[in-house]
Amino acid sequence: MSFENFGLNEALLRAFAQAGYAAATPVQAQAIPAVLTGRDLMVCAPTGTGKTAAFVLPALQRLGAAPAIKSRGPRVLVLTPTRELALQVTSAVTKYSKGQRQLRTGTVLGGVPYFRQRKLLDAPLDILVATPGRLIDFMQQGKVDFSRLEMLILDEADRMLDMGFIKPVETIAAATPATRQTLLFSATLDGGIANLARKLMREPQRIEVAAPKARHEQIEQRLHLVDDGGHKARLLDYFLRDVALEQAIVFTATKHGADRLASKLYEAGFEAAALHGDMNQGKRNRTLASLRNGRVRVLVATDVAARGIDVASITHVINYDLLKVAEDYVHRIGRTGRAGASGIAISFATRDDHRELRQIERYTGQAIARHVIPGFEPQHAHEKTSDPRRAHQPKRRGSPPHWQARRDNGAAKKRCWA
């Protein structure tokens, strides 16, 4: 469907065309007309389907009309679970609002000095993008005026629920006018999300773009069974040297693991950097900028830090550590294969990961295809067995990548660092 069918103003159509978008995605085709009617809306959409534009475009269209109430506070509030997603939404607003009257957009999030954001909130605003925790801080200081708020948007509401932000979200919503329009975007509309919707929304229209089993058809998913950390490290080294890999995100389970792995890869000559929640916002912004401009080829990240990253040149996602929460698998692999492109998602699994693997395959409704690289075959039996001879096969004696080597007591030895 063409964006011209939505009745958007000419400036928005020109900006979207300049951004390279010709036709609306399914979530945009259904959500944009519904938002323009003024009704509350619940949208279930997988990551990478264009949902940001599905709420940013109608919000900008609405801001083309004069406000009913004059004040300095925002007319549109977008709440996101992470700083990266907040910055992504702000970037989309800036991109799509080109050519319109001067819109005042602000971002309030953790990791940035308070005085800068306090100064921002003292000035008139049209759109405020915020993470719940920092916004609550400023509300308690009396720095936020919601008297003219027209639209409240909850982006990735399921993630806010997982991160314990639902109470702050309810507090923020209670401080906004009851006449506001509320939009909720989530990967699921069941359970806690349904309860939140009942509290915050008025007879919302419900849109479900894709069932979980139909997600990510453009992403080739591969599973590699590994014996141990050394086997996993050798496979990672192999994949990162593939010329078909333009940029990759490698997911680890911990912040320490991300730092350690990124450092090892950098020492090995890879253009690698870490991204996790313990980094200050300035460093995170610089790392993401380096990823977007191509100076970083391999980003080693934790789940929270990588939420919301939208870089079209990411061709591979590698789950170095398998996930404990099956739903996060969909969000991880959704960092590749974006905007209609194809991508590859590679997961490593040890014998201890069987339960997590079953949960992921049960959640997605499909088995992840098992792959074996010649020369990197697992030596241990991965199926459950009571035969001790199969359960205790000798470890594989392959050579680790050169960046694992270290000397011990003057003798050259190979040691797996992972």
C-alpha positions as CSV (number, residue, x, y, z in Angstrom):
1,M,0.0,0.0,0.0
2,S,1.2,3.5,-0.9
3,F,1.7,6.1,1.9
4,E,-0.3,8.5,-0.2
5,N,-3.5,6.4,0.7
6,F,-3.2,7.5,4.3
7,G,-4.0,11.2,3.8
8,L,-0.7,12.3,5.3
9,N,0.6,15.8,4.5
10,E,2.9,16.4,1.6
11,A,5.9,17.2,3.9
12,L,5.6,13.8,5.5
13,L,5.3,12.0,2.2
14,R,8.4,13.7,0.8
15,A,10.4,13.0,4.0
16,F,9.4,9.3,3.9
17,A,10.2,9.0,0.2
18,Q,13.6,10.6,0.7
19,A,14.3,8.0,3.4
20,G,13.9,5.3,0.7
21,Y,10.5,3.9,1.7
22,A,8.2,3.2,-1.2
23,A,5.3,1.1,0.2
24,A,3.9,0.6,3.7
25,T,4.7,-2.6,5.6
26,P,1.8,-4.6,7.0
27,V,1.9,-3.1,10.4
28,Q,2.1,0.4,8.9
29,A,-0.8,-0.3,6.6
30,Q,-3.1,-1.4,9.4
31,A,-1.9,0.9,12.3
32,I,-1.5,4.3,10.6
33,P,-5.2,4.6,9.5
34,A,-6.3,3.3,12.9
35,V,-4.2,5.9,14.8
36,L,-5.5,8.7,12.6
37,T,-9.0,8.0,13.8
38,G,-8.0,8.9,17.3
39,R,-8.9,5.6,18.9
40,D,-6.7,3.8,21.4
41,L,-4.7,1.0,19.8
42,M,-3.0,-2.2,20.8
43,V,-0.5,-3.6,18.2
44,C,1.2,-6.9,18.3
45,A,4.1,-6.8,15.8
46,P,7.5,-8.5,15.7
47,T,10.7,-6.5,15.6
48,G,12.0,-5.2,12.3
49,T,8.5,-4.7,10.8
50,G,8.5,-0.9,10.7
51,K,6.4,-0.3,13.8
52,T,8.3,2.9,14.7
53,A,7.1,4.7,11.6
54,A,3.6,3.2,12.3
55,F,3.3,5.6,15.3
56,V,5.7,8.4,14.4
57,L,4.0,9.3,11.1
58,P,0.5,9.7,12.5
59,A,1.9,11.5,15.5
60,L,3.6,14.0,13.3
61,Q,0.4,14.4,11.2
62,R,-1.5,15.2,14.4
63,L,1.1,17.8,15.4
64,G,0.4,19.7,12.2
65,A,-2.8,21.0,13.8
66,A,-2.7,23.7,16.5
67,P,-2.8,22.5,20.1
68,A,-6.1,22.8,22.0
69,I,-4.2,23.9,25.2
70,K,-1.3,26.3,25.3
71,S,1.5,25.3,27.6
72,R,5.2,24.3,27.4
73,G,4.7,20.6,27.9
74,P,4.8,17.9,25.3
75,R,1.8,17.0,23.1
76,V,3.2,13.5,22.4
77,L,5.0,11.2,24.9
78,V,6.8,8.1,23.8
79,L,7.9,5.7,26.5
80,T,10.6,3.1,25.7
81,P,12.3,0.4,27.9
82,T,15.9,1.2,26.9
83,R,18.1,4.2,26.1
84,E,19.0,2.8,22.7
85,L,15.4,2.5,21.7
86,A,14.7,6.0,22.9
87,L,17.5,7.4,20.7
88,Q,16.2,5.3,17.8
89,V,12.7,6.8,18.1
90,T,14.2,10.3,18.4
91,S,16.2,9.7,15.2
92,A,13.1,8.6,13.4
93,V,11.2,11.7,14.5
94,T,14.0,13.9,13.2
95,K,14.2,12.0,9.9
96,Y,10.5,12.0,9.1
97,S,9.7,15.6,10.3
98,K,12.0,17.2,7.7
99,G,10.2,19.9,5.8
100,Q,7.5,20.4,8.4
101,R,7.3,23.4,10.7
102,Q,10.0,23.4,13.4
103,L,9.2,20.6,15.8
104,R,10.7,20.6,19.2
105,T,11.7,17.1,20.2
106,G,13.5,16.1,23.4
107,T,14.9,12.8,24.9
108,V,15.0,12.1,28.6
109,L,16.9,9.0,29.6
110,G,19.4,7.6,32.2
111,G,23.1,8.0,31.7
112,V,23.0,11.6,30.7
113,P,23.7,14.5,33.1
114,Y,20.5,15.8,34.8
115,F,21.2,19.5,34.2
116,R,21.0,19.1,30.4
117,Q,17.7,17.3,30.5
118,R,16.4,19.7,33.1
119,K,17.1,22.6,30.7
120,L,15.4,20.7,27.9
121,L,12.2,20.3,30.0
122,D,12.2,24.0,30.8
123,A,11.8,24.8,27.1
124,P,8.6,24.2,25.0
125,L,8.3,20.7,23.6
126,D,6.2,18.9,21.0
127,I,7.4,15.4,21.3
128,L,9.1,13.9,24.4
129,V,10.8,10.4,24.1
130,A,11.7,9.0,27.5
131,T,12.7,5.9,29.6
132,P,10.3,5.5,32.6
133,G,12.8,5.7,35.4
134,R,14.4,9.1,34.5
135,L,11.0,10.6,33.6
136,I,9.7,9.7,37.0
137,D,12.7,11.5,38.6
138,F,11.8,14.7,36.8
139,M,8.1,14.3,37.5
140,Q,8.9,14.1,41.2
141,Q,10.9,17.4,40.9
142,G,7.8,19.0,39.3
143,K,9.7,19.5,36.0
144,V,7.2,17.9,33.6
145,D,3.9,19.5,32.4
146,F,1.5,17.1,30.9
147,S,-1.5,19.5,30.7
148,R,-1.6,19.5,26.9
149,L,-0.6,15.9,26.2
150,E,-2.6,14.4,23.4
151,M,-0.9,11.1,22.7
152,L,0.8,8.5,24.9
153,I,2.8,5.8,23.1
154,L,4.2,2.7,24.8
155,D,6.9,1.1,22.6
156,E,7.9,-2.5,23.3
157,A,5.5,-2.7,26.2
158,D,6.4,-6.3,26.8
159,R,10.0,-5.4,27.4
160,M,9.0,-2.7,29.9
161,L,7.0,-5.4,31.7
162,D,10.0,-7.8,31.8
163,M,12.3,-5.0,33.1
164,G,9.9,-4.1,35.9
165,F,8.8,-0.7,34.5
166,I,5.0,-1.3,34.6
167,K,4.4,0.5,37.9
168,P,6.4,3.6,36.7
169,V,4.4,3.4,33.4
170,E,1.1,3.4,35.4
171,T,2.3,6.3,37.5
172,I,3.2,8.3,34.4
173,A,-0.1,7.5,32.7
174,A,-2.0,8.6,35.7
175,A,-0.4,12.0,35.5
176,T,-1.5,12.6,31.9
177,P,-5.0,13.8,30.8
178,A,-7.7,11.2,30.7
179,T,-8.6,12.5,27.2
180,R,-5.3,11.4,25.7
181,Q,-5.0,8.8,22.9
182,T,-3.0,5.7,24.0
183,L,-1.0,3.5,21.7
184,L,0.6,0.3,22.8
185,F,3.1,-1.7,20.7
186,S,4.3,-5.1,21.9
187,A,5.5,-8.5,20.7
188,T,2.7,-10.1,22.7
189,L,-0.7,-8.8,23.8
190,D,-1.4,-11.5,26.4
191,G,-0.9,-11.8,30.2
192,G,0.6,-8.8,31.9
193,I,0.2,-6.6,28.7
194,A,-3.5,-7.3,28.5
195,N,-3.8,-6.3,32.2
196,L,-1.9,-3.1,31.6
197,A,-4.1,-2.3,28.6
198,R,-7.3,-2.7,30.7
199,K,-5.9,-0.1,33.1
200,L,-4.7,2.5,30.7
201,M,-6.8,2.2,27.5
202,R,-10.4,2.9,26.5
203,E,-11.9,0.2,24.2
204,P,-8.7,-0.2,22.2
205,Q,-8.7,-1.5,18.7
206,R,-6.5,-4.6,18.5
207,I,-4.1,-5.3,15.6
208,E,-2.0,-8.5,15.3
209,V,0.3,-8.3,12.3
210,A,2.0,-11.7,12.6
211,A,1.7,-14.7,14.9
212,P,5.0,-15.8,16.6
213,K,5.4,-18.8,14.3
214,A,5.4,-16.6,11.2
215,R,8.2,-14.4,12.2
216,H,11.5,-13.8,10.5
217,E,11.1,-15.7,7.4
218,Q,13.8,-13.6,5.8
219,I,16.3,-14.8,8.4
220,E,18.1,-18.1,8.0
221,Q,18.4,-19.6,11.4
222,R,21.3,-22.1,12.1
223,L,22.3,-24.0,15.2
224,H,25.8,-25.3,15.9
225,L,26.3,-27.8,18.7
226,V,29.6,-27.1,20.6
227,D,31.6,-29.1,23.1
228,D,33.0,-26.4,25.2
229,G,34.2,-22.8,25.3
230,G,37.2,-23.5,23.1
231,H,35.1,-25.1,20.4
232,K,32.7,-22.2,20.6
233,A,35.5,-19.7,20.2
234,R,37.0,-21.5,17.2
235,L,33.6,-21.4,15.5
236,L,33.2,-17.7,16.2
237,D,36.6,-17.0,14.7
238,Y,35.6,-19.0,11.6
239,F,32.4,-17.1,11.1
240,L,33.9,-13.6,11.7
241,R,36.5,-14.3,8.9
242,D,33.7,-15.0,6.4
243,V,33.9,-12.2,3.7
244,A,30.0,-12.5,3.4
245,L,29.7,-11.1,6.9
246,E,29.4,-7.3,6.7
247,Q,28.6,-6.5,10.3
248,A,27.6,-8.7,13.1
249,I,26.1,-8.5,16.6
250,V,27.5,-11.2,19.0
251,F,25.3,-11.7,22.0
252,T,26.7,-12.7,25.4
253,A,24.9,-13.6,28.6
254,T,26.8,-11.1,30.9
255,K,28.4,-7.6,30.8
256,H,31.7,-9.0,31.9
257,G,31.5,-11.6,29.1
258,A,30.8,-8.9,26.5
259,D,33.9,-6.9,27.6
260,R,36.1,-9.9,27.7
261,L,35.1,-11.3,24.3
262,A,35.2,-7.9,22.6
263,S,38.7,-7.3,24.0
264,K,39.9,-10.7,22.7
265,L,38.5,-10.1,19.3
266,Y,40.0,-6.7,19.1
267,E,43.4,-8.1,20.0
268,A,42.9,-10.7,17.2
269,G,42.5,-7.9,14.7
270,F,38.8,-7.7,14.4
271,E,37.1,-4.3,14.5
272,A,35.2,-5.2,17.6
273,A,33.6,-3.2,20.5
274,A,31.4,-4.1,23.5
275,L,28.0,-2.6,24.4
276,H,26.2,-3.2,27.7
277,G,24.3,-1.5,30.5
278,D,27.3,-0.5,32.7
279,M,28.7,1.8,30.1
280,N,27.9,5.5,30.4
281,Q,25.6,7.0,27.8
282,G,28.4,8.9,26.0
283,K,30.4,5.8,25.4
284,R,27.3,3.9,24.3
285,N,26.5,6.6,21.8
286,R,30.0,6.6,20.4
287,T,30.0,2.8,20.1
288,L,26.6,2.9,18.3
289,A,27.8,5.7,16.0
290,S,30.9,3.6,15.1
291,L,28.6,0.6,14.3
292,R,26.4,2.7,12.1
293,N,29.3,4.3,10.1
294,G,31.1,1.0,9.7
295,R,34.1,1.5,12.0
296,V,32.9,-1.3,14.2
297,R,32.3,-4.6,12.3
298,V,31.6,-6.8,15.3
299,L,29.5,-5.5,18.2
300,V,29.6,-7.8,21.3
301,A,26.5,-6.9,23.3
302,T,24.1,-8.0,26.1
303,D,20.3,-8.2,25.5
304,V,19.4,-5.0,27.3
305,A,22.0,-2.9,25.5
306,A,21.2,-4.2,22.0
307,R,17.4,-3.7,22.3
308,G,16.3,-1.3,19.6
309,I,19.4,-1.3,17.5
310,D,18.4,-0.7,13.9
311,V,21.3,-0.9,11.5
312,A,20.5,-2.2,8.0
313,S,24.1,-3.5,7.3
314,I,24.0,-6.1,10.1
315,T,24.1,-9.3,8.1
316,H,24.7,-11.8,11.0
317,V,23.5,-12.2,14.6
318,I,25.5,-14.8,16.6
319,N,24.1,-16.1,19.9
320,Y,27.5,-16.8,21.5
321,D,25.6,-17.6,24.8
322,L,22.2,-19.1,24.4
323,L,19.3,-17.3,26.1
324,K,17.4,-18.2,29.3
325,V,14.2,-16.4,28.1
326,A,12.8,-17.8,24.9
327,E,11.1,-14.6,23.9
328,D,14.4,-12.7,23.8
329,Y,15.6,-15.0,21.0
330,V,13.1,-13.3,18.6
331,H,14.4,-9.9,19.5
332,R,18.0,-10.9,19.2
333,I,17.7,-12.3,15.7
334,G,15.6,-9.4,14.7
335,R,18.7,-7.2,14.7
336,T,19.4,-8.6,11.2
337,G,17.2,-9.0,8.2
338,R,15.6,-5.6,8.6
339,A,13.6,-3.5,6.2
340,G,13.1,-6.4,3.8
341,A,16.8,-7.5,3.7
342,S,17.9,-11.1,4.4
343,G,20.0,-12.1,7.4
344,I,21.7,-15.0,9.1
345,A,21.2,-15.9,12.8
346,I,23.7,-18.4,14.3
347,S,23.3,-20.0,17.7
348,F,25.8,-22.0,19.7
349,A,24.5,-24.6,22.1
350,T,26.3,-26.9,24.5
351,R,25.0,-30.0,26.1
352,D,23.8,-27.9,29.1
353,D,21.6,-25.8,26.8
354,H,19.0,-28.4,25.9
355,R,16.3,-27.0,28.0
356,E,16.7,-23.5,26.7
357,L,16.9,-24.8,23.1
358,R,13.6,-26.6,23.5
359,Q,11.9,-23.5,25.0
360,I,13.1,-21.4,22.0
361,E,11.9,-23.9,19.5
362,R,8.6,-24.4,21.3
363,Y,8.1,-20.6,21.4
364,T,8.9,-20.0,17.7
365,G,7.0,-23.1,16.6
366,Q,9.9,-24.4,14.5
367,A,13.1,-26.3,14.9
368,I,16.4,-24.5,14.3
369,A,18.3,-26.3,11.5
370,R,21.4,-28.0,12.8
371,H,24.6,-27.2,10.9
372,V,28.1,-28.7,11.0
373,I,31.2,-27.0,9.6
374,P,33.8,-29.6,8.3
375,G,36.7,-29.5,10.7
376,F,34.6,-28.1,13.5
377,E,32.4,-31.1,14.3
378,P,31.3,-31.6,17.9
379,Q,33.1,-34.6,19.5
380,H,30.7,-35.1,22.4
381,A,27.3,-36.7,22.1
382,H,24.6,-34.0,22.6
383,E,21.6,-36.2,22.9
384,K,20.7,-37.4,26.3
385,T,22.1,-40.9,27.1
386,S,22.7,-43.2,30.0
387,D,25.7,-44.8,28.3
388,P,28.7,-43.5,30.2
389,R,31.0,-44.3,27.3
390,R,29.1,-41.8,25.2
391,A,28.7,-39.3,27.9
392,H,32.5,-39.1,28.5
393,Q,34.1,-39.0,25.1
394,P,37.6,-37.5,25.0
395,K,37.8,-33.8,24.3
396,R,38.5,-32.6,20.8
397,R,42.1,-31.6,20.2
398,G,41.6,-29.0,17.6
399,S,43.7,-25.8,17.4
400,P,42.1,-22.7,18.9
401,P,42.2,-19.4,17.1
402,H,45.6,-17.6,17.4
403,W,44.0,-15.0,19.7
404,Q,43.5,-17.7,22.4
405,A,47.1,-18.7,22.6
406,R,49.2,-17.7,25.7
407,R,52.5,-18.9,27.1
408,D,52.7,-20.6,30.5
409,N,56.1,-21.0,32.3
410,G,58.0,-20.4,29.0
411,A,56.3,-23.2,27.2
412,A,54.0,-22.5,24.3
413,K,50.5,-23.9,25.2
414,K,47.1,-23.4,23.7
415,R,44.4,-22.4,26.1
416,C,40.7,-21.8,25.5
417,W,39.8,-18.4,27.0
418,A,36.1,-18.7,26.7
